[in-house]
């Protein structure tokens, strides 16, 4: 396996080609891109594709002699052949249309994907962005995971006691909201700062105060899974990108060959990946 996205197939003499999208980004495909992938699978493969857990497409049963022709077909389409081995994987984010998003992160994922695409690192590296604490993109089992947070506030707009925020199916999933005679009350110990309540509060009693991002490091799946450690909270996307740049630079500087970020943390501690004061 290498940076070309060509994986050894189960059928003798055949390979599996991993394809991802740079534009819009890996989890979003245009109708044209879907058509191109379908044509490739029909003409060069077995007529079927597999959607991977990391939001890429794998086209099985491809002859190695067809790879260059396939690359010509996807050129200028926003598609590219995905990476494997020690190359950084596509940056993953949850759906921009999900109501639970504290902050939709699809555009940031596309930005990071273009920035880091093809980068070779000491070991396999997964970056996953989640728009809320449900963490559908498995941010806590990725090398670098991000979870968007929303600090909420009670405004001076009078609660109409509609109870949408406390009754299924739109209620707070953490039971952090109580409706009293005075209006809505938030249990800050239960609240996970997903911000969903601000989207369903019709009178605007519950509103967004500020957005931020939690960074988690060192997670991984596989036969030796590891839950990521909380690293820090940052207040802006610009600061988030700066931190990810620094984490990757620190990882490159101190990691042994094939060593994952979690292994570096276990060996040297989290401080080995922090931004150093100039």
C-alpha positions as CSV (number, residue, x, y, z in Angstrom):
1,X,0.0,0.0,0.0
2,X,1.2,3.5,-0.8
3,X,0.1,7.1,-1.7
4,X,-1.6,6.0,-4.9
5,X,-4.6,4.5,-3.3
6,X,-4.0,1.1,-4.9
7,X,-4.7,-1.8,-2.5
8,X,-4.0,-5.4,-3.1
9,X,-7.3,-7.2,-4.0
10,X,-8.6,-10.6,-2.9
11,X,-8.8,-11.7,-6.5
12,X,-5.5,-12.8,-8.0
13,X,-4.1,-10.3,-10.4
14,X,-6.6,-7.6,-9.4
15,X,-6.4,-4.6,-7.2
16,X,-8.8,-2.2,-5.3
17,X,-8.6,1.5,-6.1
18,X,-9.4,3.9,-3.4
19,X,-10.9,7.2,-4.6
20,X,-11.8,10.3,-2.7
21,X,-13.1,13.8,-3.5
22,X,-11.2,17.1,-3.0
23,X,-14.1,19.2,-4.3
24,X,-16.5,19.4,-2.5
25,X,-14.6,17.0,-0.2
26,X,-14.4,13.3,0.7
27,X,-17.9,12.8,2.1
28,X,-19.7,14.9,-0.5
29,X,-19.8,13.9,-4.2
30,X,-21.4,15.7,-7.1
31,X,-23.7,13.9,-9.4
32,X,-21.0,14.1,-12.1
33,X,-18.4,12.5,-9.8
34,X,-20.9,9.7,-8.9
35,X,-21.3,9.1,-12.6
36,X,-17.6,8.9,-13.2
37,X,-17.1,6.4,-10.4
38,X,-20.0,4.3,-11.7
39,X,-18.5,4.3,-15.2
40,X,-15.1,3.2,-13.9
41,X,-16.6,0.4,-11.8
42,X,-18.6,-0.8,-14.8
43,X,-15.8,-0.5,-17.4
44,X,-12.7,-1.5,-15.3
45,X,-14.1,-3.3,-12.2
46,X,-16.8,-5.6,-11.2
47,X,-19.6,-3.1,-11.5
48,X,-19.8,-2.3,-7.7
49,X,-18.1,-0.1,-5.2
50,X,-17.6,0.0,-1.5
51,X,-18.1,3.1,0.7
52,X,-15.4,3.0,3.4
53,X,-15.7,4.0,7.1
54,X,-13.5,7.0,6.3
55,X,-15.9,8.3,3.6
56,X,-13.9,7.3,0.6
57,X,-14.9,5.0,-2.3
58,X,-13.1,1.7,-3.1
59,X,-13.5,0.2,-6.6
60,X,-12.6,-3.5,-6.5
61,X,-11.3,-5.9,-9.2
62,X,-9.3,-3.3,-11.1
63,X,-6.4,-4.5,-13.4
64,X,-3.2,-2.7,-12.5
65,X,-2.7,-2.0,-16.2
66,X,-5.8,0.2,-16.2
67,X,-4.7,2.5,-13.4
68,X,-3.2,5.2,-15.6
69,X,-6.2,5.3,-17.8
70,X,-8.5,5.6,-14.8
71,X,-6.4,8.5,-13.4
72,X,-6.9,10.3,-16.7
73,X,-10.6,9.9,-16.4
74,X,-10.8,11.4,-13.0
75,X,-8.4,14.3,-13.8
76,X,-10.0,17.7,-13.3
77,X,-13.1,16.1,-11.8
78,X,-12.3,16.9,-8.2
79,X,-11.6,13.3,-7.5
80,X,-8.2,11.8,-6.6
81,X,-6.8,8.4,-5.8
82,X,-6.7,8.1,-2.0
83,X,-3.8,7.3,0.3
84,X,-2.8,4.4,2.5
85,X,0.2,3.3,4.5
86,X,2.1,6.1,6.2
87,X,0.4,8.8,4.2
88,X,-2.1,11.0,5.9
89,X,-5.7,9.9,5.2
90,X,-8.5,12.1,3.9
91,X,-9.8,14.5,6.6
92,X,-13.3,13.3,7.7
93,X,-16.2,15.4,8.9
94,X,-19.9,14.8,9.6
95,X,-22.7,16.1,7.4
96,X,-23.1,19.8,7.0
97,X,-26.9,19.3,7.1
98,X,-27.2,17.7,10.5
99,X,-29.2,19.7,12.9
100,X,-27.0,18.7,15.8
101,X,-24.0,20.5,14.4
102,X,-22.7,23.0,16.9
103,X,-20.5,24.2,14.0
104,X,-20.6,22.5,10.6
105,X,-17.0,21.5,9.8
106,X,-17.3,20.2,6.2
107,X,-15.6,23.3,4.7
108,X,-12.8,23.1,7.2
109,X,-12.4,19.4,6.4
110,X,-12.1,20.3,2.7
111,X,-9.5,23.0,3.5
112,X,-7.4,20.6,5.6
113,X,-7.8,17.8,3.1
114,X,-6.3,20.0,0.3
115,X,-3.6,21.2,2.7
116,X,-2.3,17.9,3.9
117,X,-3.2,15.6,0.9
118,X,-0.2,13.4,0.0
119,X,1.8,14.3,3.1
120,X,4.0,11.4,4.3
121,X,4.2,11.1,8.1
122,X,6.0,8.7,10.4
123,X,2.9,6.6,10.7
124,X,-0.7,6.2,9.7
125,X,-2.6,9.5,10.6
126,X,-6.3,10.0,10.8
127,X,-7.9,13.5,11.3
128,X,-11.6,13.5,12.1
129,X,-13.9,16.5,12.7
130,X,-17.2,16.2,14.6
131,X,-19.8,18.9,14.7
132,X,-21.1,17.9,18.1
133,X,-20.4,15.6,21.0
134,X,-22.2,12.7,19.3
135,X,-18.9,12.3,17.4
136,X,-20.3,10.4,14.5
137,X,-16.9,10.7,12.8
138,X,-15.2,8.9,15.7
139,X,-13.1,11.8,16.8
140,X,-12.1,10.0,20.0
141,X,-10.6,7.1,18.1
142,X,-8.6,9.2,15.6
143,X,-5.0,10.4,15.8
144,X,-6.3,14.0,15.8
145,X,-9.9,14.5,16.7
146,X,-11.9,17.7,16.9
147,X,-15.3,18.2,18.5
148,X,-17.2,21.5,18.0
149,X,-18.7,23.0,21.1
150,X,-21.3,25.7,21.7
151,X,-21.6,27.6,24.9
152,X,-25.3,28.5,25.4
153,X,-27.0,31.2,27.3
154,X,-30.4,32.1,28.6
155,X,-31.6,35.4,27.0
156,X,-34.1,37.9,28.2
157,X,-36.6,36.6,25.7
158,X,-39.5,35.0,27.6
159,X,-39.8,31.2,27.5
160,X,-43.2,30.2,26.1
161,X,-43.0,26.8,27.8
162,X,-43.6,25.0,24.5
163,X,-41.5,22.1,25.8
164,X,-39.9,21.3,22.5
165,X,-36.5,21.3,24.2
166,X,-37.6,18.7,26.8
167,X,-39.9,16.4,24.9
168,X,-39.0,13.8,22.3
169,X,-38.0,13.7,19.5
170,X,-36.3,17.1,19.7
171,X,-35.5,17.2,23.3
172,X,-32.1,17.6,24.9
173,X,-30.4,14.2,24.6
174,X,-28.6,14.7,27.9
175,X,-31.7,15.8,29.9
176,X,-29.8,19.1,30.7
177,X,-32.9,21.3,30.3
178,X,-35.7,21.8,32.8
179,X,-38.8,23.9,32.2
180,X,-39.9,25.7,35.4
181,X,-42.5,28.4,36.1
182,X,-39.7,30.9,35.4
183,X,-38.7,29.3,32.1
184,X,-35.8,27.2,30.9
185,X,-33.0,26.2,33.2
186,X,-29.7,24.6,32.0
187,X,-27.8,22.0,34.1
188,X,-24.3,22.9,33.1
189,X,-23.0,19.6,34.6
190,X,-25.1,17.6,32.1
191,X,-24.8,19.9,29.1
192,X,-22.3,18.7,26.5
193,X,-22.4,22.0,24.5
194,X,-23.9,20.6,21.3
195,X,-26.1,23.7,20.9
196,X,-29.0,21.8,19.4
197,X,-31.4,23.4,21.8
198,X,-30.7,26.8,20.3
199,X,-32.0,25.6,16.9
200,X,-35.4,24.5,18.2
201,X,-36.0,27.3,20.8
202,X,-38.7,29.3,18.9
203,X,-38.8,32.4,21.1
204,X,-35.0,32.5,21.3
205,X,-34.9,32.0,25.1
206,X,-31.9,29.7,24.6
207,X,-29.2,31.1,22.3
208,X,-25.6,30.7,21.3
209,X,-23.1,32.5,23.5
210,X,-19.9,31.4,21.8
211,X,-18.4,28.6,19.7
212,X,-15.1,26.7,20.3
213,X,-13.4,23.4,19.5
214,X,-12.0,20.6,21.7
215,X,-8.9,18.9,20.3
216,X,-8.3,15.2,21.2
217,X,-5.0,13.4,20.4
218,X,-3.8,9.8,20.2
219,X,-6.9,7.8,19.4
220,X,-6.9,4.7,17.2
221,X,-8.9,1.6,16.4
222,X,-7.5,-1.7,15.3
223,X,-6.5,-4.7,17.4
224,X,-4.9,-2.4,20.0
225,X,-7.5,0.4,20.2
226,X,-6.8,3.6,22.2
227,X,-9.2,6.3,23.2
228,X,-7.8,9.8,22.5
229,X,-6.7,12.2,25.3
230,X,-8.2,15.7,25.6
231,X,-5.5,18.1,24.4
232,X,-7.0,21.6,24.6
233,X,-9.9,23.9,23.7
234,X,-9.4,26.6,21.1
235,X,-11.8,29.5,20.2
236,X,-11.5,29.8,16.4
237,X,-10.9,27.8,13.3
238,X,-7.7,29.8,12.6
239,X,-6.3,28.7,16.0
240,X,-7.5,25.2,15.4
241,X,-5.6,25.0,12.1
242,X,-2.5,26.5,13.8
243,X,-2.7,23.8,16.5
244,X,-3.1,21.0,14.0
245,X,0.0,22.3,12.0
246,X,2.0,22.3,15.2
247,X,0.8,18.9,16.3
248,X,1.9,17.4,13.0
249,X,5.2,19.2,13.1
250,X,5.9,17.9,16.6
251,X,4.9,14.4,15.6
252,X,7.3,14.4,12.6
253,X,10.1,15.7,14.8
254,X,9.9,13.0,17.6
255,X,8.1,9.9,16.3
256,X,9.8,6.7,15.4
257,X,9.1,5.0,12.1
258,X,5.5,3.7,12.0
259,X,4.8,5.1,15.4
260,X,1.3,6.5,15.8
261,X,0.5,9.8,17.7
262,X,-1.0,7.8,20.6
263,X,2.2,5.8,20.9
264,X,4.3,9.1,21.0
265,X,2.1,10.4,23.8
266,X,2.5,7.1,25.8
267,X,6.3,7.3,25.3
268,X,7.0,11.0,25.7
269,X,3.9,12.7,27.0
270,X,1.5,15.2,25.5
271,X,3.9,18.0,25.8
272,X,6.0,16.6,23.0
273,X,3.3,17.7,20.6
274,X,2.6,21.2,22.0
275,X,3.4,24.5,20.3
276,X,6.8,25.6,21.7
277,X,7.3,29.3,22.7
278,X,9.6,31.1,20.4
